[in-house]
Amino acid sequence: MQKLVKNCISGLKGEITVPADKSISHRAIILSSLAKGKSVIKNFSDGQDPHSTLKIFKALGIDIEENGSEVTVKSDSELYKSETPLDCGNSGTTMRLLSGVLAGQNFNSILTGDESLSKRPMKRIIEPLTLMGAKIESTDGKAPLLIHSAKLNPISYKSKLASAQVKSCILLAGLGIDGVTSVTEPCLSRNHTELMLKSMGANIKTDGTTVYIEKSELSPVNIEICADISSAAYFIVAALIIPNSKIILKNVGLNLTRTGIIDVIKQMGGNIEILDEREICGETVGDILVGYSENLKGCEISGEIIPRLIDEIPVISVLATQTQGQTVIKDAQDLRNKESDRISAMVTELKKLGADIEETPNGMIINGKTKLSGGVEVETYHDHRLAMSLYVAGMVCEREILINEFEWVNISFPTFEKLVESVIS
């Protein structure tokens, strides 16, 4: 599907609520399925990725009922062998977290994915799981994964990456084995798994960047999922760079491991404010007021903040084209292993639009402020975050742009365009 995007002359105005947090939605299904009893999940994400996780647990014998955005999970805490391969779709989170869940089961499983997912690296979870005693066959460290039944042992693992997926995979494997399993990261990645495990009664504790878990029985809970800050990011950036804009984003998750984009915007001098900050189901939530900011300044984005905004870097690169001076993004080499090589892809497509941007081995350098000319076709590389980031760029281009394969937004944000149209004044 091609999508035509025109310059937004009138600005964005109003209040909106973006879809539910994708990361929390995955974990809500996984942990409710491992608990004994009935859990109710309110405001479950409508993205394809979390529904890949949901469908897999149905295939593993869990009783799951959907009623709009409310999901009821009834489980005896036991999983049962699926007679068919488990399809993770485009979701790396599904494949990596499920590998930890399935590695210690008393049956074999096959995890598959679409063409894009089958190119993504799985050695990062195969390595620690193998150290725990897992038996996993892969195609040169990539999907499909054949996970054999195995008895696991606890380990103390020092991860080279600050990765919530790697950390969560190990914690989920450690949840079912005797002894203490620990994961240490170079810096803190998003901690939704730890927070939810704790709320469900798991034997878990954290000490700096190390998490410890012991064998645990999980209690069912009722969960209300907040709005996804990664989805809110497109509206935040659009409001910052489109003149006459002022919007409020309601009930957005403000977990400190996810709010790097807000810190960067404040460093750039952006007009952004948090309203009505509160806690819901262990997660910090608030409303975000954001408005047009004419005098944004470039900055360096690197080091420990990168895991806190890794998914937002594509749209941050769009923001950087509209700031005064140079923005340098470093230490983001893991972007090359996402749904696409997001460094190369964003540099290539933003150059088409007229951006002064160059690729580096672990990031990019953007010089602003640049008038984006547009008048071209751009590619999404089968990547939902690129599709939405380029849509935002198109809204400030002098001429309209055409985005190819825009349907990839459905992976995380099926209502994206409808919500954009609702705030165009």
C-alpha positions in Angstrom: 0.0 0.0 0.0 1.3 3.4 -1.0 0.6 6.4 1.3 0.6 10.0 0.1 1.7 12.5 2.8 1.4 16.3 2.4 2.8 19.2 4.3 0.8 19.9 7.4 0.1 23.6 7.2 -2.4 24.1 10.0 -0.6 22.3 12.8 -1.7 19.6 15.3 -4.1 20.3 18.1 -6.1 18.3 20.6 -6.0 15.4 23.0 -5.3 11.8 22.0 -4.5 8.4 23.4 -2.1 6.3 21.5 -2.3 2.5 21.5 -1.4 0.3 24.5 2.3 -0.4 25.3 3.5 -3.2 23.1 6.3 -4.4 25.4 4.0 -4.6 28.4 1.3 -6.3 26.3 3.7 -9.1 25.4 4.7 -9.7 29.0 1.1 -9.6 30.3 0.2 -12.5 28.0 3.3 -14.5 28.8 3.3 -14.1 32.6 -0.5 -14.5 32.9 -0.2 -17.8 31.0 2.5 -19.0 33.4 0.4 -18.0 36.5 -2.2 -20.3 38.0 -5.7 -18.9 37.8 -7.5 -16.1 36.0 -5.9 -12.8 34.9 -7.7 -9.9 33.2 -5.7 -7.7 30.9 -7.3 -4.3 30.1 -6.2 -2.1 27.2 -4.3 -4.9 25.4 -2.4 -3.7 22.3 -4.1 -4.0 18.9 -0.7 -4.4 17.2 0.1 -7.5 15.2 3.2 -8.3 17.3 1.5 -8.8 20.7 -1.2 -10.8 19.0 1.5 -13.1 17.7 2.4 -13.8 21.3 -1.3 -14.3 22.2 -1.9 -16.8 19.4 1.2 -18.8 20.4 -0.1 -19.2 24.0 -3.4 -20.3 22.7 -1.5 -22.9 20.6 0.3 -24.0 23.8 -3.0 -24.8 25.5 -3.9 -21.6 27.4 -7.5 -20.5 27.6 -7.5 -17.0 26.3 -10.6 -14.9 25.5 -10.6 -11.6 23.7 -13.4 -9.0 24.1 -12.3 -5.9 22.3 -9.1 -4.6 24.1 -9.8 -6.8 27.2 -8.2 -10.2 27.3 -9.0 -12.8 29.9 -6.4 -15.5 30.5 -7.2 -18.7 32.4 -4.3 -21.0 33.1 -3.3 -24.0 35.2 0.3 -22.7 34.8 1.2 -25.7 32.5 2.0 -25.4 28.8 1.2 -28.2 26.4 3.0 -29.2 23.2 1.8 -27.6 20.0 1.5 -30.0 17.0 2.4 -27.2 14.6 5.3 -24.7 14.5 4.7 -21.6 16.6 4.6 -18.5 14.3 6.1 -15.4 15.8 5.3 -13.3 12.7 7.4 -10.2 12.7 8.0 -10.1 16.4 11.5 -10.4 17.8 10.2 -10.0 21.3 7.9 -13.0 20.9 10.7 -15.2 19.6 13.3 -14.2 22.1 11.1 -14.3 25.2 9.3 -17.5 24.2 12.7 -19.2 23.7 13.3 -18.7 27.5 9.9 -20.0 28.3 10.1 -23.1 26.1 13.7 -24.1 26.7 12.9 -25.9 30.0 9.6 -27.5 29.0 9.2 -31.3 28.7 8.3 -31.1 25.0 10.0 -29.9 21.8 8.9 -26.7 20.0 9.6 -25.0 16.7 9.6 -21.2 16.5 9.2 -19.6 13.1 8.8 -16.1 11.8 8.3 -14.1 8.7 11.1 -13.2 6.2 12.2 -10.2 8.1 12.3 -11.9 11.5 14.2 -14.9 10.0 17.1 -12.5 9.2 17.4 -11.2 12.8 20.1 -12.5 15.2 19.1 -15.1 17.8 22.6 -16.1 19.0 22.2 -13.4 21.7 19.6 -15.6 23.4 20.8 -19.0 22.2 24.2 -18.5 23.9 22.9 -17.9 27.5 20.2 -20.6 27.2 22.8 -23.1 26.0 24.9 -22.2 29.0 21.8 -23.1 31.1 21.6 -26.5 29.4 19.1 -25.7 26.6 19.3 -27.6 23.3 18.5 -25.3 20.5 19.0 -25.8 16.7 19.0 -22.8 14.4 20.1 -21.8 10.9 23.4 -20.1 11.6 21.9 -18.4 14.7 18.7 -17.4 13.0 15.1 -18.7 12.9 13.5 -21.1 12.6 14.5 -22.4 16.1 14.0 -26.0 17.1 13.9 -26.1 20.9 14.4 -29.5 22.4 13.2 -30.6 25.8 16.0 -30.1 28.4 16.7 -29.8 32.1 18.0 -26.3 32.8 20.5 -25.1 35.4 20.9 -21.6 36.9 23.7 -19.4 35.7 25.1 -15.9 36.4 25.2 -14.3 33.0 27.0 -11.1 32.1 25.5 -9.7 28.9 27.5 -7.7 26.4 24.3 -6.0 25.4 21.9 -3.8 27.3 18.9 -5.8 26.0 15.5 -6.2 27.6 14.8 -9.2 25.3 18.0 -11.0 26.3 17.5 -10.2 30.0 13.8 -11.3 29.9 14.6 -14.5 28.1 17.0 -15.6 30.8 14.7 -14.5 33.6 11.8 -16.5 32.1 14.0 -19.5 31.8 15.2 -19.1 35.4 11.6 -18.8 36.6 11.2 -22.6 36.4 14.4 -23.9 37.8 15.9 -24.5 41.2 18.7 -22.1 42.3 19.5 -18.5 41.6 19.8 -17.2 38.0 21.2 -13.7 37.5 21.7 -11.4 34.6 24.0 -8.4 34.6 23.8 -5.7 31.9 26.4 -3.0 30.9 23.6 -0.5 31.6 20.0 -0.7 32.5 17.5 -1.8 29.7 13.7 -1.5 30.0 12.5 -3.3 33.1 8.8 -4.2 32.4 9.5 -7.9 32.9 11.0 -7.3 36.4 8.2 -5.0 37.5 5.5 -7.4 36.3 7.2 -10.5 37.8 7.5 -8.7 41.1 3.8 -7.7 41.1 2.9 -11.4 40.5 4.9 -12.7 43.5 8.1 -13.9 41.8 11.2 -14.4 43.8 13.1 -11.6 42.1 15.4 -8.8 43.2 17.5 -6.2 41.5 20.9 -4.7 42.5 22.0 -2.0 40.1 22.2 -3.5 36.6 22.0 -7.1 38.0 18.7 -9.0 38.3 18.3 -12.2 40.4 15.5 -14.7 40.1 14.6 -18.0 41.7 12.0 -20.7 41.0 8.6 -19.0 41.5 4.9 -19.6 41.4 3.1 -16.7 39.8 -0.2 -15.3 41.1 -2.7 -14.1 38.5 -3.3 -10.4 38.5 -5.6 -7.8 36.8 -3.5 -5.5 34.6 -4.3 -2.2 32.9 -1.8 -1.4 30.2 -0.7 2.2 29.7 -0.2 3.9 26.3 3.0 3.2 24.5 5.6 5.9 24.6 7.2 4.5 21.5 3.9 5.1 19.7 3.6 8.5 21.3 7.0 9.5 20.0 5.7 10.1 16.5 3.2 12.6 17.7 5.6 14.2 20.1 8.1 14.8 17.3 5.4 16.0 14.9 4.1 18.5 17.4 7.6 19.8 18.1 8.4 20.5 14.4 5.1 21.5 12.8 4.2 25.2 13.4 1.1 26.0 15.4 1.0 22.6 17.1 -0.1 21.9 20.7 -1.3 18.5 21.8 -1.8 16.4 24.9 -1.0 12.7 24.8 -3.0 10.9 27.5 -2.0 8.0 29.9 1.5 7.5 28.4 3.9 5.1 30.2 6.8 7.0 31.7 8.9 4.1 33.0 12.4 5.6 33.5 13.9 2.9 31.3 11.8 4.2 28.4 11.9 8.0 28.7 15.2 8.8 27.0 13.4 10.6 24.2 11.9 13.1 26.7 15.4 13.7 28.2 16.7 14.4 24.7 13.9 16.8 23.8 14.5 18.7 27.0 18.2 18.9 26.2 17.3 20.2 22.8 15.1 22.9 24.4 11.8 21.5 23.3 8.5 22.6 24.6 7.4 19.5 26.5 5.8 19.0 29.9 4.6 16.0 32.0 1.1 16.4 33.6 -0.7 14.3 36.2 2.1 11.8 36.8 0.8 8.7 38.7 1.3 5.0 39.1 -0.9 2.3 37.5 -0.1 -1.4 38.0 3.5 -0.7 39.1 4.2 1.5 36.0 4.6 5.3 36.1 2.0 7.0 33.8 1.3 10.6 32.9 0.0 13.0 30.3 2.4 14.7 27.9 1.9 18.2 26.8 4.0 19.1 23.8 4.0 22.1 21.4 5.9 23.6 18.5 9.5 24.5 19.3 11.1 26.9 16.8 14.6 27.0 18.4 15.5 23.4 19.0 19.3 22.8 19.4 21.3 19.8 18.2 23.0 17.5 20.8 24.9 14.3 21.2 22.9 11.1 22.0 25.1 8.3 23.2 26.1 6.0 26.0 23.6 4.8 28.7 20.7 6.7 27.3 20.6 4.6 24.1 18.8 1.6 25.5 16.2 4.1 26.9 15.3 5.4 23.4 16.5 2.7 21.0 13.1 2.3 19.2 12.7 6.1 19.0 16.0 6.8 17.1 14.4 6.7 13.7 11.9 9.5 14.5 14.6 11.3 16.6 16.6 11.5 13.4 13.7 13.2 11.7 13.6 15.6 14.7 17.3 16.3 14.3 16.8 17.6 10.8 14.7 20.4 12.2 17.1 21.4 15.0 19.8 24.1 14.8 23.3 22.7 14.6 24.6 19.2 14.7 23.1 16.1 16.3 25.4 13.1 16.7 23.9 9.7 17.5 26.5 7.1 18.8 26.6 3.6 20.4 23.4 2.6 18.5 24.9 -0.2 16.5 22.1 -2.6 17.6 19.8 -0.6 15.3 21.4 -2.6 12.4 19.7 -5.7 13.8 16.1 -4.6 14.0 13.3 -5.2 11.5 15.7 -3.4 9.1 19.1 -1.9 9.3 17.6 1.3 10.8 20.8 3.3 10.6 21.4 2.7 6.9 17.7 2.9 6.0 16.9 6.2 7.8 20.0 7.8 6.3 19.2 6.7 2.8 15.5 7.8 2.9 16.1 11.1 4.7 18.8 12.0 2.1 16.1 11.5 -0.5 14.0 14.1 1.2 16.9 16.6 1.3 18.4 16.0 4.8 22.0 16.7 5.6 22.7 13.3 7.2 25.5 10.8 7.1 25.9 7.2 8.4 28.5 6.1 10.9 29.3 2.5 12.0 27.3 2.9 15.2 24.9 5.8 14.5 24.5 8.9 12.4 25.4 12.6 12.1 22.6 15.1 11.2 23.2 18.7 10.4 20.2 21.1 10.7 18.1 23.1 10.4 17.2 21.7 6.9 14.2 22.4 4.7 13.1 19.0 3.5 12.1 19.2 -0.1 10.2 16.0 -0.6 8.7 15.3 -4.0 10.0 11.7 -4.0 9.0 8.1 -3.1 10.5 6.6 0.0 10.8 3.0 1.2 9.8 1.4 4.5 12.0 -1.7 4.4 9.2 -3.8 5.9 9.7 -1.8 9.1 6.8 -0.2 11.0 9.0 2.4 12.8 10.5 3.6 9.5 7.1 3.9 8.0 5.8 6.2 10.8 9.0 8.2 11.0 8.9 9.0 7.3 5.3 9.9 7.6 6.3 12.5 10.2 9.1 13.8 7.9 6.6 14.1 5.1 4.4 16.4 7.2 7.2 19.1 7.1 8.4 18.5 3.5 7.8 21.3 1.0 6.3 18.8 -1.5 4.3 15.7 -0.9 6.0 12.3 -0.6 4.8 8.8 -1.4 5.6 6.1 1.2 5.8 2.6 -0.3 4.5 -0.5 1.7 3.0 1.7 4.4 0.9 -1.2 5.6 3.8 -2.2 7.9 2.5 0.3 10.4 0.0 -2.4 11.4 2.7 -4.3 13.2 2.5 -1.9 16.1 0.0 0.9 15.3 -2.9 0.1 13.0 -4.8 3.3 13.8 -1.8 5.6 13.2 -3.1 7.5 10.3 -6.6 7.9 11.7 -5.2 9.3 14.9 -3.0 11.8 13.0 -6.0 13.0 11.0 -7.9 13.5 14.3 -5.4 16.2 15.5 -4.9 18.0 12.2 -6.7 21.3 12.8 
